[in-house]
Amino acid sequence: MTVQMIQHVCREIAGEFYEDAKRSERFRAIWPDVRVFIARTWPMHIETARTILTDMLRRSDAEVPPHQKEAIYEALIEDRQRQPVNLGGAMLLRPDHPGTIERKIFHS
């Protein structure tokens, strides 16, 4: 339950956003179904979910048990390992794509 943990938090955030009583009638007309809203918008909350989970690691063991902190830590590490390194916006280093500059850097 590693990266799924981050997705779960994202979906919770999207659901809370939807349920906020301050949403306009227009918003409700565009998004009448909370399930569709969550399914389409949860990726927008990834950075917020990462921030929330990172903050949970800082809390005391009384607030967040050590076994839960370990699961959060593993999820955050796996999440970061799945992302390509971005150098200046345009160049993505992908060591899993041989035959490019990445091969020279990572496989020489």
N, C-alpha and C positions, 0 to 999 in steps of 0.2 A: 504494500500500500504506500508506495513512495511518491511518485509523481501524481498519483491519483489523489493524494492528500492535498496537494496544491490545487488541483482541479476542483476538489470538493469545497475548499475554502472559497475559491472564485465563484462557484455556483451559489454558495451561501450569501456572499456579498451581493451578487446580482439579484437574488431573491429579496434581500433586505431593501435594496434600492427600489425594486418594483413595489414592494409593500408599503413604502413610505407614503403617508397620507397626503403629502404635499404634491403628489403627481397631478398634473393637469388633466382635464377632460380629453384634450387632444392626445396626450400621452396614452391614456387608457383606450382611446379609440384606435390608435395605431397598434397598441400592444394589448389586446383584450385577454390573452392567455399567458399567464405567468410562466408556464412550462416552455412555451415558444420563446419568450423573452429571455429566459435563462439560457436556453440552448444556443441562442444566437449571440448573446452578449457576454457570456462568462469570460472569454479570452481577454476582454478589455480590463479585467480586474487582476491580472497575473501579478503585476508589480505590487499592488496593494496586498495581495495574499502573501507574497514573499516577505513584505515588510511586517505583516502581522505575525507570521510564523517566526521570523527572526526575532521579533520582540518577545515572543513566548520563550525563546531560548534564554533570554536575559532574566526572566522571572525566577523567583525562588522555587525550590523543590516543593514547598508546601502548596504553591499555586499551580505549578506544572510538574507532575511527577517525572523523575529521571527517565523512565521507560518511554514516556511520551516525548520528552526532549530528544531522546535518541532517534525516535522515528521521524521527528521533524527535521533533525540534522541530516539524516540519510536522504530524506525527500529533497531538501534544498541542495545537497551535494549532487544527487542524481539529476536534478533539474538543470543545474549549471553545466554539468558534463554533457548534456544533450544539446546545448546551444553552441553553434559555431562561434569562433572568435571573430569579432568585427574590428578591423583596423581602418579607421577613418571613413567608414560608411560604405565604400564601394567594394573593397577587397575582403572576401571571406576566405579564411583558411580552413580547408576541409581535408584533413589527412586521409579520409576514407575515399577520396577521389584521386587515384594515382594518375600520373601522366601530366600533371600540372605543376605549377610552382610549389604547391603543397608537398609533392613527392620529393622535390629537391630539399625542402626544408626539413621534413619529418622522416624521410627514408634514405638519407645519405649517410 
